[in-house]
């Protein structure tokens, strides 16, 4: 007699985007013949929608309660936006799969009156107010366009878009992946469509406006030794995308070991694919100055160490 097929419990945050992601994993498991239910876990980031991330207690702002539920066996899988996951997760847990990656770029949503298509680096008129709560995005905006004003922005994606539409900001910065996933969910009738008619949308070049490490990727986390869950979840992994994410995450771990500063990293397909599998591009703010580095290679860990040495050569001495 074969073993009974389990019903796996998927832990997720309760935002529209998080639920869209969790329901996508639920549907993928069902296609494999595995039943799953979605369980909402409230996180610190969901409970405090006002203060900047650093004041609420980042890193781990959106994941610690999910990880605790997983350790306590209240859920069998935690679905995370990979970029929210710190590099120091509990030893009892492991990320065993990362499905096909969505767009890793940042997207600039612009009120029509603030759009300047010929402006350098970012297509915004001089002095525009840009909404974001990300230290990385603030540092990149300030390094590329010091004339722009960065203004604090919190809330889920629909709330942020609504604030832009109500003229509280001239533009806002969001992850392209979140918008794309919500658009797809709205087309399936799973959530209301994002109301952003009339706004101008620009996906930013990841080589200049460097995304957060693992942006656009999902992390599927389970308990170590939970082979019953792991055998289903591992089938959802996208190896090539996961290798790119590992390069970014290796570099994240090295940077966090030395300093807590605004940081971006993205592994791209090299312009010359014969030079290597990945081009790892990084940006790191040190003492108010944005440092940039890139390198090409095949091994994620080795590539991360090379870029780390280029970003922070003084730390290798």
C-alpha positions, 0 to 999 in steps of 0.5 A: 500500500502506498503512503497517503498523500498529505494535506500540507499547511502553507503559512503566509502573510495576509496581504493581497500579494502574499496570498496571491503568492501562497495560492500560486504555490497551492495550485502548483502543488495541486497540479502535482497531486498534493492537497494544501491549505493556506494559513495566514500568520500575522507578522510584525511588518503587517501589524505596524504599517506606519513606522519606517522598517528600521524602527519596527525591527528589520531585518526579519520584519515580515518573516520571524512569525512565519518561521516560528509557526514553521518551527512549532509545526503549526504550518508545513511550508512558509512562503516568503518573498525571498528578499524579506528573508534574512541570512540568519534563519533558524537552524531548524529550517531550510529553503529547499526551493525557489520557483521561477523568478518574476521580474527582479527590477524596481518600477517607478510609478509616476503621476503624469504631471511629474514625468520628464522623459528626458531627465537623466537617470530617472524620468522625473521633473526636478524636485519631485517627491518620491515615496519609498520606505527602502533604505536601498532605494533612498540611497540609489535615488540620492546617488543618481538624482540628489535633486529629488526628495525621498518621502516615507511610504508604507502600506501594502501595494494597493495602499501605496498606489492609492496614495500616489493617485491621491497626489500625496507623492509625485512618484513611488518605487515598488518591486515590478514582481509584486505588481505583475503578480497582483495583475495576474491574480486580478485577471484570474478574479482572485483580487481586485485590480490595482487602480493605477489608470493614468499613471506612467510606469517605468521599469528601471535598469537593474545595472544602474538601479540595483534591486534588492538581493533575491527580489522577484524570487520566492523562498519555500522554507520547510523544517529540516528532516521533514521529508514528507513536505520536502519531496513535494516542495523540491519539485517546484524549484527552478534551478537556474533562477535559484542559482542566480539568487544564491549568488545574491544571497551569498553576497548579502551574507558577506555584506551583513557580516561587516556592515548594515548599509543600503545594499543591492545585488542582482545576478543577470545573464552576462551581455557576453554569455560565453564569459560565464553563467552570471554577471553579479552586479552590486551597489553598496553605500559606505559613509554616504558614498555609493560603491558599485562593482560587478563580476562574471562567473559560474560558481555562486559563492565564488562570484559573491566573494569576488564582488565583495572584495571589489566592494570592500577591499579594505575588509580583506586586508 
